[in-house]
Amino acid sequence: MKTCAHVTIATLLAVGTGVFCVDFAGAAEQRKGPLKDMPSEPQGEHLEKIKALGDNEWVRLGAPAPDPEWGVARGRSWGGKAFVLAPDIRGAFFGGEGNHAYVKPDGYGMNDYWVYDINAHRWICIHPGVYTRNFSQQVKDGDLRVNEKGQVVNREGRVMPGHLVHAWGFFAYDTDRNRFATAVGHAYNAYFFPGTLYNAPNRKDVLEGLRNLQKEIKAREPKLKSPLYYDTAMGEFEWYPASGNQPRMGFPQFFYIPPRKQFFLFGQDKGAYFDPEQNVWTPVKVKGKRLYGYDINACYDTKRNVIYSGKFGPGSRDELEKAGNRHVLLVYDIETDTWSQPDAKGECPTRWSTNRCSIHYDSVNDVVVFFDYAYSKEKVRVYDPETSTWLDPLPMPDGIQRRWDHGHAFYDPELNVHFVFLAGDSRDNGIMWAYRYKRGEWNEGEGM
């Protein structure tokens, strides 16, 4: 199978063009780092199970195989959107914090990043997290240092990701430049940095190292930053100084918008686009209905170029409870930067938090699929944009009861399935499931 992809700056200089066609095998040979063999060869019975799924069917894929050196990815809280699909490598990036400032038994923090390999049903660790047991000594020895751009790098000069806290809605994937991106994640401060809680055994050591890094960052840190990237070809993290004005907003969502070839960051009543070519933030005046609420999830409809999200309805909480209409659906039109409230029929979900749901646009079936992880009331809810209707809820199978596990999910249009990963908060007991809403017009021969 062939695809057109953007290449690195070095390749552009060599061939004098911005786009060229390659096959996946050739692209894999050119990659460096942990993802150098991606996409891997499709193998394993999990793919046959996925291909056999019918309408509204689930299959338990089990625990993904561990990374040979770093083991398995742990569950995250506030991480319904902790996955983001990277179609060029047939994988999905995964990250975000679990318990605040949690340190894994091996001494590494949960500012780690992983890739789930769809073809091989395995974990690949691209960053194990910061090692906390001798953190200040790493800074003193130059194993972690600040370069002239204000970036924290390792001894070889490679950018080291900082601390994100939870995933919330911060992850996106640039399908034009083949880069994972998170709107934040550069920070080296004491706000829930791994190992900084009052009872952590190495707390004083970690805080000393952070103070030393902050002294160096303060004089060099650019006033504004690009997103933190991970380049799938080079196998390295990177970020750049940026210009413009990135507005401050609480619990924003972050998406890549292919028609604009830009990222979009938005919160309750603010928004800003980021141009990766120019490294410029451009705020926009958001019009229409006001998005309101704590930690509201969202998804991007690639067909209509709109974003769907939830909102607390008008009035006080007591009034809403009495009216039985606490939540409503809102739609953001990228073309006009306007929120509107469709006259949606049916029962709108009431749990839009990233700790309670995952929501995706199912492009094969042209519907929005909403996984409601309510305790012992798990349901699949489906919204039909054509008729503006919430369809009747579909029960999840008994074996997927979330209870105290956290759900993380992503949709893969190439297989026409939703991958749902259930794991305890900061625990290594995760199980992967696959769900297909409908077979639709999907061609099972493609992408395999």
N, C-alpha and C positions, 0 to 999 in steps of 0.2 A: 504494500500500500504506500502511496506517495502523498506528500503534503507540501505546501509552500510555507516556508518559515523565515523569519528574520534571523540574521546572523550577527555575530559579535562585531565590534568596531574594527578589530584587527582584520577580520575576514573582509569587511567592507572595503578597507584600504587595499586589500590584495586583489579583489575581483572588481571593484568599482561599481557595485550595485547594492541596493538595499534589500532585495528579495531574490531568492533563488529556490529551485525545487530540489528536494532531497528525499531519499527514502529513509524510513525510521532506522534501518540497520546502519546506514551511513552516518546518520546523526549520532547514534549511540557510540560509534567508534570515535567520534570527535569530542565526546564529553570527557570531563575530568571530574575527579572527586567521587563522592559516594554514589552518585547517580550515573557513573560512566557507562554502565551496562544497560541503562534504561533507554527505551522500553525493553523489558525482558521478554523472553520467548513465552507465549501463552502456554501454560502447562498446569496440570492439576485437575482433579475431579470437581473442584469448586466451580470452574468455568462451565462444565457440562451441566451441573445443577442449576446454574444461573440461566443458561440457554433454555433449559426445560421449563422455566417458570411460566405459568399461565396468568390469567387475569386475577388480580388481588391475591397473589400468592407470595408466601415467604419461604426462605430456606435458611437454615442455620449453617453458616460456613465454619464456625468454630474460631478458635484463637489463631490469629495470623502468626506465621512462623517468626521467631525472634531474630533480630539483627545479631550476627555471630559475635560481635564485640560488646554491644550495648543492651541487648535484651529486647524488651517490648515497651511500647508506649503505654503510659499509665492514663487512667481516666482523668478528665478535667471537669471542674465545675464551671458554670456560666459559659459553656462551650458548645451549644447547639450548632454553632457555625464554626467550630474549631477545625473542620475540614474544608479544603478548597481544591477542586479538581484541576489537575495539570494534564490536559489531553495529549500533549506532545510526548509525554513520558509514560502515559497510561498509568498514572499514579495520582495520589491526592496528598497534599501537604497537611500536616496536623501539628498543633501546638497549643500553647496557652497554659496558664497556671491552674493547679488544683487547689489544695489547701494553701492558704497564704504563706509565702516564704518557705514552702516545703522543700526539704532536702531528702533525696532518695537514699536508701541504705548504703549505696556505694559512695556517698559524699557529694554527688552532683545535684545541682538544683533543677527545678522544673521550668527553667527558661530554655528547655530543650526543644528541638524541632525534628520532626519525623516525616517520612513519606510512606504511605501505604501503597505497595506495589499490587495493582489490580490483577495483572496477569499471573503473578506467582503467589498471591495471598500471603504476603510477608511484610515485615517492617524493615525499613532502612533508616538508620539514624544519620541525619546530616549535621546535627550539633547535639552533643550529649548534655549540654547545660554547663554552667560554671562550676568548677571544682571548689568547694568551700573549705576544705580542711586545712589548707595553707594559703588562703587567698591573699593576705597581705604580703606574704613572702613572694608570691607570683608577681605582684606589682613591684616589689623591691628589686627582684631579679630581672625585670623586663619581660617576663613571659606574658604579662598584660601591661600595655603601655598606651599612651596617648600620642598619636602622630600629629604632624603639623596642621592637619585639617580638623583636629578635634575629635577624631574617631578613635575608639578603643580597638586596638589591634593586638595580635599575638606576636611572638618573637619574629615570625616570618613576615609580618606586616599585613596579615589577612584580617579583615574586619571581623570582630567578635560581636554577636548580637548581645544587647543588654537585656533589660527586663521589661516584659510586656504586661504583667499581671494577667488577667483572664483574657481568653480569646474574644469574648463578646462577639462583635461584628467586624473585627479589625482585619480579617484576611481577604485577599483578592488574588487573582492570577491574571497577569498580562499575557493574553494569548497571541499578541502581535510580536512581543519581544521574548516570550517564553521565560518569564520571571515571576516567581512567587513574590508577593508584596504584603507587608503589614504597615498600617498607617502609623503605628508607634512600635517601640521595641528597641530603641537605641539607648535607653536610660540606664545610667549607673548611679543610682541613688538608693537611699535606705528604705524607700517605700515598698515594703513587702519583697525586697530583694532576697533571694534564697539565703537562708541561714541568719536572718536578722531579727527574728522574733526573740522576745526577752528571755525565753528558756532554751534557745539554741546553744549547743555546746561550744560552737566556734564563733559566737556572735561578736565578741570584741575584736577578734581577728578580722572578720569580714568587714566590720564597720571601719576599722583602721585602713584596710585596703581601699574601701570606697572613698574615704576622705582624701586619701592620697591621689586617687584618680580624679576626683572632683577638682582638686587644686589645679591639676594640669588641664582639665577640660575647660575650666572657667575662662581662661584667657584666650582659648582658641575656638571654642564651640561656636559654630555659625548660629545666627539668631533664628534661622529657619532651616528645616531639614526636609529632604525628600522622604518618601517611604523607605523602609528597610527592605531591601530586595535579597532574593537568593536566585542567582543565575544558574539555570539548569545545565548550561553548556560548560561554564567555567567552574561550577561547583564551589562557588564562594558567595558570601554575603557582601553587600555593598550598600552604601547610601551616600548622598551628595548634598552639599549646601544648596539651598533653594531660595528663590525670591518670591515676592508677592505677599499675600496675607492669608494665613491659615487661621480661620476663626476658631476660638475655643468653644467647645461644645461637649456636653455630657453624654456618655455612652453612644457615640456615633456608630453608624454603619458605613462600610467601605466596599465599593464595588469597582470593577473595571468595566468601562462602557465601550465596547468595540466600535460602534459607529463614530464615536468621538476620538477613539484611540487614547483615552484619558481615564484617570481614576476619578471617582466621585465619593466625597466624604460628606455625610449629612447627619444632622441631629434633629432636635425638636423643631426649630424654626430657622436653622442655618444650613448652609451648604457651601462646598468649595470643590472645584475641579483641580486636578493636578495634571500638568502636561509633562510626561516623562522625557520628551525630547528637549524641552526648554528648561526643565526643572523650575517650573513656575506654578505657584498656587494662585487660583483666581476665585475669590468668593462670588457667590451669586445671591441675588435677592430672591428668596423663596416666597412664592405666592400661594394663595389659597388656604385651605384648612391647615390648622396647626397640629403637627404630630406631637403627642403628649404621652408621657409615661416613663417609667424607669426601665431601662434595659429592654427595649422593644426590638424584636427580631424582624427580618425583612428578606426578600428575595428579588431577583432581577428577571424580568420577562424579556427574553431576547427577541421574540417576535414583534412585540408592541413597543419595545424600548421604554418600558415603564418599570417602576419598583413598587412592590406591594409591601405594606406594613400594617401593623395594628395600632390602635389608638384608644385611650380611655375616652368614653363618650362625654358629652357636655354635662356640666352640673357637678355637684358634690358627690363624694363616694356614697353617702347615704341615699341620695336621690337616685343614683345609678342603680344601687342594689334594689331599691324599691321598684324601679322601672324594669329591672331585669335586662338592662341594656348597657352593660358596663364597657363593652368593647365594640369597636366598629372597624371596618376595613377602610384603609386609605390607599390611594394610588398616586404615585409621583410620576409626572410626565417629564422625561428628560428634555424633550424639545422645548418645552415652555417653562420648565422649572416651577411647576405648579402642583400642589397637592389637591386632590379632589376626593370626595366621598361618593362612591357609586351606590346606587340603590340596590344593594346586594340582598338577595333573597336567601332564606335558610338561616341556620344558626351559626353565627360568627364565633370562632374559637375565643376562649376567655384567658388563655395562658400564652402570651406572646413573648415571654422572657426567654433569653438564650439558655437559661437553666431549666426550662420546662418544655421547649419545643425545638424542632428543626423544620425549616420551611424551604422548599425548592420549586423552581419552575420546571415541570416535566415537559420538555420540548417535543418529545415524540407524540404525546397525547394532548398537548396544548392545555394543560391544567396546572394548577398550583397544588402541590402535595404537602400537607402539614402534618408532621408527626407530633402528637400531643402526648407528652410523657407525664401526664398527671398520675399521682400515686394510685395504683390499683384501678385506674380508669383509662388505661392507655387506648388511644384511638388514632386512626388515620382519618384526617379530614381533607376533603378535596374541594377546591374552588374552581369553577368553570368560568373563565373570563368572558367567553362568548355570550353566555346567558346571564352573567353576573349572579351566579347561584352557588351557595355552599350546599354540596350534596349531603346525603345522609351519612353520618359517621360510620366508618368501618372498624370493627374490633381488631386489635392485634392478637396474635396467637398467645396461648397461655405461657409458652416458654419464653416470651419476650417481656414479661411483666417487669417493669423497671424497678419498682420498689425504691431502694436507696441507690440504685445505679444511675449513672448519668448517660444521656444519649447524645451521640454525635453522628451526623449524617452528611452525605453528599450524593448528588445525582450524577450518573454517568449515561449520557445519551447514546453513546456507542453501544452499550449493552442494554440500554433502556431499563436500568434498575437503579434503585436507591440503596446505597450501602448504609447500614445503621450499626454503629459500634456502641455497645453497652459496656460500661466499666465503672467500678466504684471510684469515688473521688480520690485521686492520687494513688489508686491501687492498680496492681498489675494483673487483674483478673478479667481483662476485656475479651468480649466475644463479638465477632462480626456476623451480621445477618445481611441478607439481600431481599429486597422487596420489589415486585413489579406491579404497578397499578393496572396497566393493560398492555397487551402486546402491540396494539395500534398498527401503524404502518411500518414498524421496525423491521429491518432486514437483518436476520441473525447472522448472516454471512459476513457482514461488514465489521471491521475492527477485530476480527478474531484471527 
